[in-house]
Amino acid sequence: MIGGTPSPLQELADDRSDRAGVRLLLKRDDLVHPRVPGNKWRKLLPNLAEARASGQTTLLTFGGAYSNHLRAAAAAGQAAGLRTVGVVRGDELRDRPLNPSLAQAAAWGMELDFLSRSDWRRRDSDEVLSALLRRHGPALVVPEGGSNPAGVRGCAELGRELASSGAELVCCSVGTGGTLAGLAVGLAPDQRAVGFAALKHAPLEEETAALQVAAFGRRTSNWRIDLGHHFGGYGRTTPELVAFAADFRARHGISLDLSYEAKALFAVFDSLTEGGFRRGSVVAVVLAG
C-alpha cells in the first residue's frame, strides 16, 4: 500500500482572506490516497500494520449507514489483502437495498453486519464484542472512525508535516476527535489547533482528551473545539451551508464534504469576515476528504 504523504500544502487565493489580511493554506489530505481520505488513511495504516504484525487476517470495525470510515476501511483492507467486516448501526437496514456508501464498501469486499440500535449503544461491551467475534472469527477490532491509540498516533504525523508551515493556527473538522488528538501533538510549540465539531450531541472535548491520554499518556493544551458550526448535527445541512460549498467549488474547483470539511471552512470564513483572525496571520485548514 502506498500513500501520498506528506500531503500537499497549497495557498488559497481568495478575496475574503485578502481583505482580512490573512494567509490561508489548505493541507490537502484529501489527495493522500485515491480511495482512502487522508485522515482515514493516517488512522487505518497503523491499524493494518498492527493486524499484520499480530497475525490477524481480518479487521472488524464500526460505522453508520453513510460512514466514510467503513468505505475507507474496505478499500484499505482490500489493498492490504485483509478481510474486512463492517458493523453497521441499525438492524432495520438489513433487508433494505444498500445505499451507495455501503454498496461501495461491499464492492470492495467488506462483509456487512447490521447491529440493532440497542446493541449498538453497547458495542464496546464484552457481551456484544464477543458475539460479533463468534459470528465472524478472530479479528483486530477498530472503533468507529478509526480513533484508537494506534490511529491517533498515525495522525501525529499530520501535525509534524504542518510544524514548519508557518501557520500559527491549524483547523480541522472533528467527528470522533482522533485526528485533532494526534494533530495537536505533532504541531510546533508555537502553533495551536482548533477543531470544528461536525456533531451536535457528543462530549467531543472529553473524548479527544481521553484519546490523547490513551495514545501519548498526556493531554496537550494547544487545542480547543468549536461547537458553534455543526449545522444541526452529523449529516445535517442548511441551505446556507450548501450554498457556501457550491460557491467554494466554483471559486476553487474543490468539492467539500458537507458533513465535515464544508462546516470547518464555513467557520473559518465566518471568522475572516468577523475579524476573528489577526491581520498578518497564517491559518492552515486540513481537508481530509
Secondary structure, 3 states (H helix, E strand, C coil): CCCCCCCCEEEECCHHHHHHCCEEEEEEHHHCCCCCCHHHHHHHHHHHHHHHHCCCCEEEEEECCCCHHHHHHHHHHHHHCCEEEEEEECHHHCCCCCCHHHHHHHHCCCEEEEECHHHHHCCCCHHHHHHHHHHHCCCEEECHHHCCHHHHHHHHHHHHHHCCCCCCEEEEEECCCHHHHHHHHHCCCCCEEEEEECCCCCCHHHHHHHHHHHHHCCCCCCEEEECCCCCCCCCCCCHHHHHHHHHHHHHHCCCCCCCCHHHHHHHHHHHHHCCCCCCCCEEEEEECC
